[in-house]
Amino acid sequence: MTRAVAAYPKALLAVAAVTWITAAQLPLLGLASSAMLFLLPVLISAVRGGVGPGLTAALTGAAAYNFFLLEPRYTFRVHQLDNLVSLLVLVAVALVTSRLASRLMMREAEAVERARLSDQLAELSGLLSSHPAQPALERGIALLEARYGKLELLLPHAGRIQENEAFSSLDASAAAWSAHNGDITGHGTATMPVADWTFLPLSPRNRHDISVMALARPMDGTVRAASELDHLRQLAMLLGQCLDRDALEAERRERELLEERDRLRRTLLASLAHDFRTPLTIITGRLAELASGNPAATDALAAAQRMDRMMNDLIGAARIEAGALEPVLESIDLVDVVGAACEGLIQPHGVALKQSIPADLPFVRGDPVLLQHLIANLIDNGICHARSTVVVSAAKQSGLVLLRVSDDGPGIPEGERQRIFERFARIEGTDRTQGSGLGLAIVKGFGDVMGMAVTVTSAPSGGALFTVAMPRAGRAGT
């Protein structure tokens, strides 16, 4: 406004200067050249001040040209057509030049504004890109508060946007609308414009957990324009990206902590298992000697053997999780492996262990040590839950050999048949809550590394039926 008012006296001074020069040098310049010089104030005033100063320069220039230069001089009489044409030309030049200048100035102002907004975006983006994300987010919020006023971040909590005591009921409704629909709401917008705050979502509309930036009404009472709201939404999106990065960093830290805890746990379990193995071997050997002459020691021997298998399970679990299992695959006689697995088990009183392995069964391909451990765990699991009988059988089918271990216990509910192969899994409400919870996980892990599928169904007797599908390696003797 001040610049526009100051353009008028400058236009008059420019016309006065041209009038003085042309009046003093008229014999040298001539009338035509002097008329051209009067275009200079018009052009300069129109470019710098717009239409008003340009027309002022045109009219006063035409009057000065007529009064001081045209014959009869020092009068305003216009008695020739060329004098009238000169006046009209000056006015036309003022109008056209001022219009073009106004457009150029408008384009320049728009370019300057776009550059300013781009600089803001670049500055905020640079602040928010630093590591770690949380301090960067705090610096970004401080930058926006310094430029746009009081600012609050509203984060979703328990499926709803968090409440703020500074908000009225209308503000709270506008915030909830923004979070739910991903729209700009509140002051300056078409949705709830009478609110005291403007709410801008920090994420695209396709997100279900949208956070919101709340910006207080400007202190000067003005209403934010649509272009400013669009710019603020871009700034809010940058804050949202930094907020997402902070959440990802927190999740990564938590995952690393869990992985470190899990690694330490596996290391501890493996270390304990190895440390217990030697004394357990000595204890088991001595108890076996005692049990041969004293039947009362049988229960103690069974407990020691069970503890030895638990230690083996711990070592096996640690090897599976560490990816350190490298099976040595070879042709195996299943009759021998099943016999060796059964020898290491002590049957409790009242539970019979039956074997039905055909002598002409084809050899299978697997790791002898891992396969014996797998079968021993399946039989031990059946013994723990059987009422009276555990049956180990095998049959050939297509290119496979199917080993089955069934019991006449309570069975496994269909909805739990996948979960029982997880580490430390328990089935609540049944008797399958005893043991270490690692046996069947070891069965599944060893089976996977040898390429053997392990499944569980219901046995004809109503108990559990575990089936191991083993690849054939040819017939015995081949």
Disulfide bonds with the S-S distance in Angstrom:
none
